[in-house]
Amino acid sequence: MPVFLRSLLRLGPLNPIAVRLVSNGSRRSRHHYIRIAYLGSLIVVLLYALLVEVRGDAVSYRDLAAAGATSFAWIAYLQIALICILAPVFMAGAIAQEADPRTWDILLTTPLGAGEIVLGNLFGRLFFILALLFSSLPLFAVTQYFGGVRGTTIFSSFLIAACAALLVGTMAIALSVSRLVGRRAVFTFYVSVVSYLAITIAIDALSRVGPTVTWMTAINPFLALQALLNPTGYALRPEGSQSGLAVWFLERPVATFCLLSSAISLLLMVVSVITVRVGGFAGFGSAGAGPQASFFRRILGRAAAEGSGIRAPRAVWHNPIAWREAAGRTQTLGRAAGRWLFIASGVALGLAFIVLVHRGAFTPAQFRTAVFVTVIGEIGVICLVAINMAATSISREREDGTLDILLTTPIQASAYLAGKLRGMVTWLLPMLVVPIVTVAAAGLYSAFGGFGRADNAAVPFVPTAQLGFGGPAAGGAVATINVPFVLPEALVVMTLVAVPFTAFCVIVGMLWSLRSRGTIASVASTVGVVAAVAGTIGLCAWNASQQIQIIGPVLGAASPASAAFALIFPEEGMFTTINRSGELMGARTCLLVGALISAVLHGVVVWSLHASMTRNFDMTVRKLAGLK
C-alpha cells in the first residue's frame, strides 16, 4: 500500500483511536438499544402518520401522494430532533473522558500525530450517529412508493441532519481538546445545544413577516428543514430579490446551513489540531488563578477571616443534606452568576413583552407566541438543570468517595434521599419563579383590561357550536367570546403544574443516579426516561385538551407544556370544550381542577419512588460499592 494512501487512511478508517471507539462501542448493549429505539420511533411515527392521513376504503393516487409527503415530513422532523438529542449523548464521552488530564498524559505519549488524535476522536464517535442516519434511509425510501416526495428532498434532509451532527461533534471535540472542562460540562454542553435551538426558533417566530424565511433559518437545522419541506408556508425569498449575504441566508438557507456548519466544523478541527499537543487553552491565565479565586471569594463573602483558618459557623437546617444541596450549589461564582442571570433576564424579558404589546410594538398574536415560547423554553431549561443536578447527585458522590463517608454518619437512607430532594427543589424554586411570573404577569395584564387598552387584552372567538352539545341550533346566532390573552388564573395553574413536575424530574434523576455506576450513564438514562414519559404524557394531554369536552382540559394540566398552551391560547388549547359550551368559565374550571389533580398525582409518584429507593438503598449501594 502506498505511504500516502496509508497516511490518509490513518486519519480516518484505520485510525487506531477511531477503531478502538467503534469496536468498543459496538459491543455495548446501550448503543444497541439506542439504535432500536431510534428506528422504532421512526417506524411508529411513519405508520401513525399514514393511518391518520389515509382514511376510507377507496384512496386515490393523489391522496396517497399527499399522505406520503406528510408522513415524510413527520419522520424528517423527528429524525432531526433525535439526532440533536442523541448527538450530544454520543459525543459526551469525548468531553468526559478526553478532558481528563490523565487520559491526555497517556494519549500524548503515543506516536499519533495531532491530526490523528483529533480526527480519530471525531470519526470514532461520529460513526454511531452517521450509522443511525444510514439505517433509516430504507425507511425514508418507502415513502417513494406513495409519491409526493422527491429523491433530492430526502437526501437534502439527510444532509441537514448530517451537518448538524458534524457541528455538534466538532464542538464536543474542541471542548475536550481545550482541557478547560470536565465531566460537569457534559450537561452544560447538552443544555447549550437545546437552548440555542429554542432561542433561534423563538427569534424566527417573532421576527417573521409573512410566510417567509428569516435570518435564523440558515443557522437552525429545524428551520432549514422547514424551508425545504414547506416551500409555500415558509417560502424562500424570490431569486434575485436580495443582495450580499441576504442572498445566501434568505434565498438559499438550506445550502447556507450546510456550508456554515461545515465551515465552522473545519475551523474547530484546525484549532484543535493546532492546540492538542500544547495543552489546549488550560494553561492560559493559570498563573493568576490563585489571587483571582481569593478575590472572588472575598466578594461573595466566603473567605476566611484574616489570620484564621476557619469560617464563621453557619446555621444548618434540620436536615443537613437538604441544606448542603440547597446552599452548596452556589458556592462558585459561575453557578451563582448563571442562576441569577437566568432569573433577572427571564423576568425582564417577560415584562418587556408586556411593555411592547402595550405600546403597540407587538401584535396580540406575536405577544402570545412570545410568552408561550419563552415560558416553554424556560421550563425546558429548568427541567434539564434539574435532571443534571439529580442524575449526578448520588453517582458523583460514589465516584469521589463522599458517599462512603456519609454512610458512616447517623443519617438514615430516608433522610438522606428526602434531604437531597428537598434541597434541589429549593435551589430550583427561584428559577421556577421566572416562567410562573412571566405567565402570571401576562394574565394580570389581561385581567386588568390591558391597563386602559381593552382592545389589546383580549381576542374575539366565535364558537361554531353544534346542536345537541349545549350550543345553539345550527344556523342560530352565536355570541362572540372575548378570550383573554392569558387566563388570569395562570399563576395558580402553573405553580400547581410546574413545581410538582420539577420534583418528579428530580426524583427520577436521583433514582437513576442511585442505580448507575457513573454520572454519564445516570444523566443519559434520566434524559431518556423523562423525555419518554413527559413526551408521551404531554402529547396525549395536548391532544386531549383540544379534542375532548370537559375531561380534555382536566387532562391538559398533566404537562407544563399543554397547561401553558391552554392558558395562553385557551380558544385553541381547550377548543372543543369552549366551542360546544359557548362560554369560557367551564373550561377554565376544568383546567384548574386538572392542575390540582396533576399536583396530587405527581406528589404520589414522587413519594412512591422515594419509598422504593429507601427500601432498596442499602442493597443498591452495596451492589455498586467500589465502582467508579
Secondary structure, 3 states (H helix, E strand, C coil): CCHHHHHHHHHCCCCHHHHHHHHHHHCCHHHHHHHHHHHHHHHHHHHHHHHHHCCCCCCCHHHHHHHHHHHHHHHHHHHHHHHHHHHHHHHHHHHHHHCCHHHHHHHCCCCCCHHHHHHHHHHHHHHHHHHHHHHCHHHHHHHHHCCCCCHHHHHHHHHHHHHHHHHHHHHHHHHHHHCCCCCCHHHHHHHHHHHHHHHHHHHHHHHCCCCECCCCHHHCHHHHHHHHHCCCCCECCCCCCCCCHHHHHHHCHHHHHHHHHHHHHHHHHHHHHHHHHHCCCCCCCHHHHHHHHHHHHHHCCCCCCCCCCCCCCCCCCCCHHHHHHHHHHHCCHHHHHHHHHHHHHHHHHHHHHHHHHHHCCCCHHHHHHHHHHHHHHHHHHHHHHHHHHHHCCCHHHHHHCHHHHHCCCCCCHHHHHHHHHHHHHHHHHHHHHHHHHHHHHHHHHHHCCCCCCHHHCEEEECCCCCCCCCCCCCCCCCCCEEEECCCCCHHHHHHHHHHHHHHHHHHHHHHHHHHCCCHHHHHHHHHHHHHHHHHHHHHHHHHHHHHCCCHHHHHHCCCHHHHHHHHHCHHHHCHHHHHHHCCCHHHHHHHHHHHHHHHHHHHHHHHHHHHHHHHHHHHHHHHCCCCC
